[in-house]
Amino acid sequence: MRETRRSFSAAPWEKQAGYCRAIRVESHIYVTGTAPIDDSGNTYAPNNAYEQARRCFDLIERALQSLDTDLSCVVRTRMFVTDITRWPDFARAHRERFEKNPPATTMVEVKRLIQNDMLIEIEADAVAQT
């Protein structure tokens, strides 16, 4: 029987849509799309691409830690951005967090995210050390 563990956050959409922040099945961990929200559920650093990306990575790291791992185990990220011309700011935040252990990654432009002032949402997949 496979061991499955789930991590939840304070994001209001989790209960509304029926999902968890992250799920760990054996050594594989999948972190759902993570938006830049503050602890009150508001958009973090509106109109600041770099700070919003940093916040997403902070929240992803928190979810991974709750499942007994960290960013060093991330093997893939997907960044959904509303303005691809800001890619250097998003990329800088990504590089800072993954410079020592770079994962495969994708960045794509989307029309909009769940709140109009959000510029980025990030997914991550990880493989925990056994």
N, C-alpha and C positions, 0 to 999 in steps of 0.2 A: 504494500500500500504506500502510495506517495505521500510525503509530508507536504502540506500546503499551509502557508501562513499569509495573513493579509494585514496590511497597514492602512490606517485611516487618518485623515487630517480634519481640520476644521472647515475645509472648503464646503460651501453650502450646496454645491452641485452633486456631491457624492451621494447623499441620500435622495435627492430629487431624481437623479438619473440611475441610481442603483449600481454604483461602482466603488472600488476602493482606490486609494492613492497608489498602492503598490501590492503586488502579489509575488510570493516566493513559492516556487514548486521545486523541491529538492534544491539544487544549486542555481537554478535559473530565476531571475528576478525581472519583473516587468513593471516599470513605473509609468503610470498613465500620463496623459497630457497634463503638464504642470504649468499653470498660469501664474503670473506675478501678482499674488495677492498678499496684503499685509495681514497681521494677526486679527484684524477686525473684519476681514473679508472684502476690503476695498482694494482697488488697483494700487499696486506699489509703484512709486515714482512715475506718475503719468508723463508720457512723452519723452522718457529717458530710456533709450534702447539698451544701453550698457547696463544700467542699474536694474532694469526689468529682467534682463538675462541673468545677471548675478543672483537676483532673488529667486528665480526659477531653480537655479543650481543649488542654492541653499535649501530650498524645499525638497528637491530631489535627494540631496545628501541626508536630510533629516529622515526621509522615508527609508532610505537604504540603511541608515543606522538602526532604525527600529526593527529591521530584519537582519541585524548582525553583520552588516558589511558596510562598504563605503564607496566613494567615487572611483577608487582605484580598480574596482571590479567592473566598471561600466565598459561594455564592448560596442555599444551603438547608441547614438543620439539622433533625434529627429527634431529639427527646429522649424516651427511654423511661424512665419513672420508676416506682418501686414505691410511692410515697406522694405523690399529687398535692397534698396539703395542704402539702408542703414546696416548692411551686412558687416562692415568693419567693426562696428560697436558690438554686435552680437558675437562675432568671431573672436573679438578680444576677450570677452567674458568666458567664452568656451575654452580658448587657449589657456587662460590663466588657471582654470580648474583642471584641465587635462594635459598640461604640457608634459608631464612625466609619463603619463599613460594614455596616449591619444586613442580614442575609440574611432570606429567608422562613424561617419555622420552625414546627414543630409540637411539642407536648408531650403525650404520652399516658401514662396510667397502665397498667401491666402487672402481672400477678400476681406475678412474680418474675423475677430474672435468673440468670445461670449460677452465681453464688455468692450464697448467702443474705444476706450482709452488703453486697452492692452495691445502691445506691439509684438509680443512673442508668447508662444506656448511650446514647451519642450517635453518630449518623451525620452525615456532612457531604458535600455535593456542591460542587464548585468549578469555575470556569471560569478557566483561567490566562490571563494577558495574553500576547498573541502578539507 
